[in-house]
C-alpha cells in the first residue's frame, strides 16, 4: 500500500511514537508499504520549530532530514495538478497546508495517515486514523 503521512504523523514518528497506534507503527515499519511525504509537511515542521511550538534535537533542518532517512519516506513532489486540486478540494476549513496535503493524496492516489478529524471527515480520499 501507499501512504501519505500527515505532518503530525511524521513528527510523532520522530519524537513521540507512543502517540501512534500499534497498528500504525506496524504499518510504518512494514517494508512492503510505501511511505510518502509532502514538502508542505517539511515546511510545516520547520515553521513549528522556528516558532518554538515543537522542540527538536539539533537544528530543525537536520531533524527533518533524520526523520526522512529513518522511515524512509518518498517525496510527493508538488506540481501543477496538486496546486489546481488544492483549490478544488472540499474541506470545511481553509488551512492551505491541509489543502495541499489533501490534494497530494488525491493526485498521487495515496491513503493519508492522519489524526486530524477535519481531514478524516472530508470523505474525498482514503484515510487511516493514526490513533
N, C-alpha and C positions, 0 to 999 in steps of 0.2 A: 504494500500500500504506500501511497504518497501523502505526506502530511505537511501542512504549513503550520509552524509554531507561532502562536501569538507572542507578542513581546514579553508578557509576564511569564509565559511558559519557558521561554529562553532564560529569563532571569532566574526563575525558580530552579531550573535545572542546574544553574551555575552556583547559586548561593543559598537556596532554601529548598532542596529536593524533597524534604519532608512534606511540603505543601502539595506535591503532586500525588495523585492516587497511585497505588501499587500497579494497577493495570497500565497507567500511562508511563510509569517508569519502565515497566517491561517492554512496552511498545517502543520507547525511546532507545532501549538497549538492544532491540531485535535488529540485527544487521540486514535482515531481508526488507525492512522498511526504508523508504527514502524520506529523510527529514529535510525540509526546506525552510528557509527564512527569507524575509523581505528586507532589503536595505532600509526600509522605513523603520523596522524594529531596531536596527543598529542606531539609527538617528535618535529614536525614542530613548534608548538606553543611555546614549551619550548626553542627551538633554537632562534626563533624570539625574545622572551623576553630576553634571555641571551645576544643577540647582540644589544639590545636596539631598535629594529625595531618596537616593539609594547610596549605600556605602559599598565601594568596590575595593578589592585588593589591587594595589598598583595603580597605574593610570587607567582611565576608562577605555582608552583605545586598546591597551593590552588585555584588559578584562574581556572585551568583546571578541578579540582575536582568539583568546584562550577558549572561550565557550565554543566558538565555531570549530576549532580544531578538536575539542574534546568530544563533541557529539557524534560525528562531524555533520555539518549541515551543507546543503546545496543552496546556492544563491538563486532566488527567483528574481531575475533582473527586471527592473522597471522598464516599461516600454509604452509605446503609444496606446496600445489596446488597453492596458491597465489604466492609464490616465483617463481614457474615454469611459471605461467601465466604472471608474471611481465616481463619476458624476451620475451614472445611471443606476447604480446600486441603491436599493431602498433600505435605508437604516433609519431608525427613529431618532437619530442624533446626527450632528454634522461634524463629528471628530474626523479631521482629514486623515489621520493615521489609520483609524479603523476603516475608513472608506477605501484607502489604498490596500490594506490587508485583505479586506473582503473581495475587492476587485482582483487581487493577485490569486486568491483561492479560486475564483470563478474562471479566470483566464487560463491558469495553469491546470485546472481540473484537480485541485488538491482538497483534501479534507483538513479543515482548520482545527487545531487543538487549542482550546481556549477555556477560560473560566468566566469570561465576560458574558453576562446574561443577555446584554443587548445584541451581541453577535450570535449567541446560541439561538435566540428567539427570532432572528431575522428570517430564517427559512429559505434563504436564497442560495445556500451552498452547504455541502455536508460538514457537520461539526461533531467533534468528540469533546465531551466535557473533561476538563483537566482535573476535576475534583472527584 
